[in-house]
Amino acid sequence: MYFAEDKDNKKHAFHGDTYVAVTEFGDKVKASVLLSYGNATQPGNKHSGDQLKLLSEKKLRPALLERADILPVLEKKETLEIK
């Protein structure tokens, strides 16, 4: 992973390993994942870098694989129409 220094002398990751997953295939799929930079790259987005703490602690987060796990944390839903 590569880092660059910001104006405020803090470093941010901008290149390197991005996605890590450990997946258990069985009757029910289980997975732990990490998207090191977070789920956004737009400046000011609350998800930009939100998983770096987990990365620094060498931890993964549970993958949201079931509707019941996704809906409580869903922030935005878009319906796309194919024409």
Secondary structure, 3 states (H helix, E strand, C coil): CEEEECCCCCEEEEECCCEEEEEECCCCCEEEEEECCECCCCCCCCCECCCHHHHHCCCCEECCCCHHHHHHHCCCCCCCCCC
